[in-house]
């Protein structure tokens, strides 16, 4: 008997632009209560809130687990090579790297190094035409 991942975590198939946007919003909304609970538990444990939300391995892994499946499916639809995922999603790992001790979440360059490229990556995935649009243009031209 073959076991399959639930559709929520599946990385096989394609995901159009509108469905990618909806899935991204759904996952971001799902992440909010998880982060609130995690921040509350971190405060109870006596940890700094900036570490709990910005430099925590839990937040990094949560973001990767939630967003990589939809990124892979969208990349498959848009015809983007998978190695780009390593480049952009690897930026999620910067805040928890050993070098993060010199870079805090409040640093000016944090947005340039981590947040800005992630926003650009999401916009590329959101606005790059997918397979359906390419087939429509081919059919119209031919």
C-alpha positions in Angstrom: 0.0 0.0 0.0 1.4 3.3 -1.1 1.4 6.1 1.5 1.1 9.7 0.2 1.6 13.0 1.9 -1.5 15.1 2.6 -2.1 17.7 -0.1 -1.1 20.4 2.3 2.5 19.1 2.5 2.7 17.6 -1.0 5.4 19.0 -3.3 4.2 17.1 -6.4 2.1 18.7 -9.1 1.6 22.3 -10.1 0.2 25.3 -8.4 -1.2 28.3 -10.3 -0.7 31.9 -9.3 -4.0 32.4 -7.6 -3.8 29.1 -5.7 -0.2 29.9 -4.7 -1.4 33.3 -3.3 -4.3 31.6 -1.4 -2.0 28.9 -0.1 0.6 31.4 1.0 -2.0 33.4 2.9 -3.5 30.3 4.5 0.0 29.2 5.7 0.8 32.7 7.0 -2.4 32.8 8.9 -1.7 29.3 10.3 1.8 30.4 11.3 0.5 33.3 13.4 -1.2 31.3 16.3 1.8 28.9 16.3 4.2 31.9 16.7 2.0 33.4 19.4 2.0 30.2 21.4 5.7 29.8 20.9 6.4 33.4 21.9 4.3 32.9 25.0 6.1 29.7 26.0 9.5 31.4 25.4 8.5 34.3 27.6 7.4 31.9 30.3 10.8 30.2 30.0 12.5 33.5 30.4 13.9 33.9 26.9 14.2 37.2 25.0 11.2 37.8 22.7 13.4 39.0 19.8 15.3 35.6 19.9 12.0 33.7 20.2 10.5 35.2 17.0 13.5 36.2 14.8 16.4 34.0 15.5 14.8 30.8 16.7 15.4 27.5 14.9 11.7 26.6 15.6 10.5 29.6 13.5 13.0 28.8 10.7 12.0 25.1 10.5 8.3 26.0 10.7 8.6 28.5 7.8 10.5 25.9 5.7 8.1 23.1 6.4 5.1 25.3 5.6 6.3 27.2 2.6 8.7 24.9 0.7 5.9 22.5 -0.6 4.0 25.4 -2.2 7.1 26.9 -3.6 8.1 23.7 -5.2 4.7 23.2 -6.8 4.6 26.8 -8.0 8.2 26.5 -9.4 7.0 23.4 -11.3 4.2 25.3 -12.8 6.3 28.3 -13.7 9.2 26.3 -15.1 11.7 27.6 -12.6 14.8 25.4 -11.9 14.8 23.9 -8.4 18.3 25.1 -7.4 16.8 28.7 -7.1 14.9 27.3 -4.1 18.1 26.5 -2.4 19.4 30.0 -3.0 16.3 31.8 -1.7 15.1 29.5 1.0 18.6 29.2 2.3 18.2 32.7 3.4 15.8 31.4 6.1 18.8 29.8 7.7 20.8 33.0 8.1 19.2 34.2 11.4 20.0 30.9 13.1 23.5 30.5 11.7 26.6 31.0 14.0 27.2 34.3 12.4 23.9 35.6 13.7 25.5 36.5 17.0 26.8 39.6 15.4 23.6 40.3 13.5 20.5 41.0 15.5 17.0 41.0 14.2 16.9 44.8 14.7 20.0 45.4 12.6 19.4 47.6 9.5 21.0 45.0 7.2 18.8 42.2 8.4 16.0 43.4 6.0 18.5 43.6 3.1 20.0 40.2 3.8 17.0 38.1 4.7 13.6 39.8 4.4 14.0 41.7 1.1 15.2 38.7 -0.9 12.4 36.6 0.5 9.8 39.2 -0.6 11.4 39.4 -4.1 11.3 35.6 -4.3 7.7 35.5 -3.3 6.8 38.1 -5.9 8.7 36.3 -8.6 6.7 33.1 -7.8 3.5 35.0 -7.6 3.7 36.9 -10.9 5.7 34.6 -13.2 3.3 33.1 -15.7 2.6 29.4 -15.4 2.0 26.5 -17.8 -1.6 27.4 -18.4 -0.8 30.9 -19.6 2.1 29.7 -21.8 -0.2 27.1 -23.4 -2.8 29.9 -24.0 -0.2 32.1 -25.7 1.0 29.2 -27.9 -2.6 28.3 -28.9 -3.4 31.9 -29.7 -0.2 32.4 -31.8 -0.5 29.1 -33.7 
